[in-house]
Amino acid sequence: MTTSLVEQSVVFLVTGTSIDVNSILADSRVHNWFNNSVGGDGLVSVSDFEHYNGDGTYTSNPLLRIDVIVSSAFAATMLLDIPGLRTSFPNFTIATWGSAVTYGT
């Protein structure tokens, strides 16, 4: 049995040298994403976003990425969370996108 789902990704980008992952993961909207994902699971990764300055140098900024597998209806709900998250985390650029996936065998 297979199910059509969405792999929804949300990134939090901040200008600075560090990112407080725990404060983002503690947000009730983010809890809800994991509660509504397949198996209650998600992928959380921290990496660097590189900006090319045009003079041969780069500026590194920390980036937090959350990926969850959810229904298409819930993916739409996640999109509605973004404006509130931008208010709660005003120092972050928050972006999201999704891709259709087939789950199961």
C-alpha positions, -999 to 999 in steps of 0.1 A, spaced: 0 0 0 13 34 -9 3 69 2 9 102 -15 25 126 9 46 158 9 81 163 21 79 197 36 110 217 43 114 248 64 146 268 68 155 294 94 184 316 83 199 342 107 226 368 102 251 361 129 274 335 143 250 311 160 215 297 159 194 286 190 180 253 177 163 246 210 142 277 210 129 269 175 122 232 183 104 244 215 78 263 195 43 247 197 39 251 159 71 231 153 59 205 178 27 202 158 47 196 126 64 166 142 31 154 157 16 153 122 45 138 104 47 101 95 58 83 126 63 116 145 97 119 129 116 147 111 150 156 100 167 186 117 200 198 104 222 228 110 245 240 83 260 272 69 245 294 43 272 311 22 268 345 6 294 354 -21 305 390 -15 317 395 -51 353 402 -41 365 366 -37 352 363 -1 322 347 15 300 354 45 288 324 64 255 324 83 239 296 102 209 278 88 185 254 105 165 231 83 135 210 93 121 183 70 89 164 78 68 140 57 31 150 60 -2 149 42 -8 175 16 -36 190 37 -12 194 67 15 209 44 -10 237 37 -14 242 74 23 244 78 24 273 53 -1 291 75 24 288 104 51 308 87 38 344 93 34 336 130 69 321 131 83 352 115 67 373 142 81 350 170 115 349 154 120 383 138 157 380 133 153 350 110 145 347 73 121 317 72 114 300 39 95 268 31 89 244 1 75 210 -4 78 181 -28 54 153 -35 65 119 -23 51 84 -24 54 66 10 51 28 14 56 -3 -8 
